[in-house]
Amino acid sequence: MALTVELVSPEEIIYTGEAEMVVARTTDGEIAFQPGHVPFLGVLVPGEVRVYTADGEKTTIAVERGFVEVSHDNVALLSDTAVVS
């Protein structure tokens, strides 16, 4: 079982893929999401979102302000600007 991850800015879809874990920094602190996570809605703060895949790869995404929503093993990240590295 995996998470479906999508990072969207006002102009485009910046990242889409599957992950075993997503770690994001919110106004409540850093939080990790794995398959089966309870529904969640939070406010992103400037920093990094880390996406870990099943094969051990890590994608780091620098984000500005925005939101993160988790529902039914889907992680939606909405950010004003973002850069994938």
KAHUCOR-V291994 format. One record per residue. RES is the residue in three letters. NEAR is the number of other C-alpha atoms within 10 Angstrom. D_FIRST is the distance of its C-alpha to the first C-alpha in Angstrom with 1 decimal. Layout:
{{RES NEAR D_FIRST} {RES NEAR D_FIRST}}
//
This chain:
{{MET 11 0.0} {ALA 16 3.8} {LEU 24 7.1} {THR 19 9.8} {VAL 21 13.0} {GLU 17 16.5} {LEU 21 19.8} {VAL 19 22.9} {SER 16 26.5} {PRO 10 29.4} {GLU 8 30.2} {GLU 8 27.0} {ILE 11 23.2} {ILE 18 23.1} {TYR 16 19.5} {THR 13 16.4} {GLY 12 13.3} {GLU 19 9.6} {ALA 27 9.2} {GLU 18 7.9} {MET 20 11.0} {VAL 23 13.8} {VAL 16 17.3} {ALA 23 20.0} {ARG 20 23.6} {THR 19 24.8} {THR 10 28.2} {ASP 10 26.9} {GLY 11 25.9} {GLU 12 22.9} {ILE 12 19.5} {ALA 13 16.0} {PHE 20 12.9} {GLN 19 9.5} {PRO 19 6.5} {GLY 14 8.8} {HIS 15 11.8} {VAL 11 14.9} {PRO 12 16.5} {PHE 11 18.6} {LEU 14 21.4} {GLY 18 23.3} {VAL 18 25.9} {LEU 24 25.3} {VAL 19 28.1} {PRO 17 29.2} {GLY 16 27.3} {GLU 19 24.2} {VAL 23 20.6} {ARG 19 18.5} {VAL 23 15.2} {TYR 18 13.5} {THR 17 11.4} {ALA 12 9.7} {ASP 8 13.2} {GLY 9 15.0} {GLU 9 16.6} {LYS 15 17.6} {THR 15 18.9} {THR 16 21.5} {ILE 19 22.6} {ALA 15 26.0} {VAL 24 26.2} {GLU 17 29.1} {ARG 15 29.2} {GLY 19 26.7} {PHE 16 23.9} {VAL 19 20.3} {GLU 14 18.5} {VAL 22 15.1} {SER 15 14.2} {HIS 12 11.4} {ASP 20 8.7} {ASN 21 11.5} {VAL 27 13.7} {ALA 18 17.1} {LEU 24 19.8} {LEU 23 23.3} {SER 22 26.0} {ASP 13 29.6} {THR 16 29.3} {ALA 22 26.7} {VAL 12 26.9} {VAL 14 24.1} {SER 8 25.1}}
//
